[in-house]
């Protein structure tokens, strides 16, 4: 896979949320709210992990990668497999990946990481002026 740029790790935010949940300041419904579209994406595009769910301890924690970017057109906002991300990294100048962990058992989900992939050279970014 291409080199990840502009990496943002949401681990501290995740730990704070889980701390609030374990202390009783948040209920299970507050932290286990994955919508059906996210659960389907985890099933068909997700990457299984060896990690346990931090809420229900199920071994079925999955990472789903969502892609966003102007160059992606209709593909923006969709889930992609690691193989698809690797292929896209060589085709597009720049796009953002949001990695979300999902538990299909209890519906836990949390943004884990975001980063930028791509060649670094925008494709199709030449803009025409009125005189062209």
N, C-alpha and C positions, 0 to 999 in steps of 0.2 A: 504494500500500500504506500501511497505517496506520503511525504512528510506532513504531519499535522502542524498547522500554524494557529496562532492566536487561541491557544488552549485555555479554557476556563473550566476549573474543577469545582463542582457544587457539593463537595464532600462535607464542608463545614455546615452548610445549610441543611443537608440531609441529617447530619448528626444532631443538630438543634431540633429539627422536627421530630426525630425519633425520641429525643430526650423529653420533649413536651408530651409525646404520646405515652411514654413509659411512666411519666410522673402524673398522668391522669388529666393533664391540661387540655389534651385533645382526645377525642373519641376515635374509635376504629373507623367510623364513617367519614371522619375528617381526613384520614390518611389513606384509606383504601377506597379510592373513587375512580379507578380507571374506567373509561368509557368503553363500550363494546368495540368501537373502531380500533382503539389501542390494543385491546385484547386480541382481536383478529390479526392485527399487524404483528404482534408478538408470536402468534402461532405460525404465521406463514413467512415472515421476514426476519424474525428474531434470531438471535444467537444465544443458545443455551449457555449458562455459566455453571460453575461449580459452587457458587455462593448460595447460601440459604436466604430466604426471605426474612428481612429483619422484623416483620410483624408476626407471621404465622409459622415461621421456621420451615416452611416447605422448601424442598430442594429444587423447585421449579422456577427459579429466578432467571429471567431472560432479558437480554439487552436488545433494544430496538433502536435503529438509527434512522432519524428523520432528516431529510435534506431540504434546504431552502436556498434560494438565490434567483436573481433575475434571469440569468442565462438558462436556467433549467426549464423555463416556460411551464408547460403542463405537468412536469414531474416535480415541481416545487411543492413541498408539503406532503410528500409521500415517504413511505418507509422503504428502505433499501437494505439488501443483504451486504455482508462484507465484500463479497465478490463484485457486486454491482458498484459499491463505493470505489473500489480499486479501479474498475474500468472507467467510471465517471471522472476520477481524479486526473486521468490522462486526456479526457475529452473536453472538459470545461475549464475556463480560466480561474474561476473562484466560486465556491459555494460553501455554505455552512452546514455542518452536521450536528444534530442534537441527539445525544445518546441517552435513552430513557430506560431505566430498569423497571421491569414489570413482573408481577407475580399473578399468574392465572388463577391461583387458588383463592387468594383473599382480595385481589384487585389492587394491591399496593402498587404505586408507581411514583417515580421521582426522576427528575432530570439529574443525570450524573455528570455529564461532560458535554461541552460544546467546543468545536474547533472548525477551522477552515481547511478545505482541501482544494486542489486544482493545480493547474499548471502555473498560475501566477500571471498569465497573459490573457486578458479578456478577449473572448471570441465574439465577433459580431457586434463590437461596441462602437464601431464607426457610425457617427450620426451625420445625417444629411442635413444641409441647410436649405432654406427656401430657394436659393439660386442654383442648386445642383440638380 
